[in-house]
Amino acid sequence: MDKPSVYLSEVSKMKKILFVVKKIIIAFCMIYAFNLLVVGLNIFIPLNIVTIGVVSTLGISGLLALIGVYFVIK
């Protein structure tokens, strides 16, 4: 009877890993698409671990926050 609970535990871990990987891929695509759309406006959000982490955690509001930081720094 021990095996089904271990199996369910492994499936749960795999679902969590896939969820995180999916969020990271979506964040990468969002930043890349934003950079493509605003290339004429000379706005550029770099693709690195910090920016992808912010966007994958906060979503579109994280992307808007990065744009705001860009304008404050610039």
Secondary structure, DSSP 8 states (H G I E B T S, - for coil): -HHHHHHHHHHHHHHHHHHHHHHHHHHHHHHHHHHHHTGGGT-----SHHHHHHHHHHTHHHHHHHHHHHHHH-
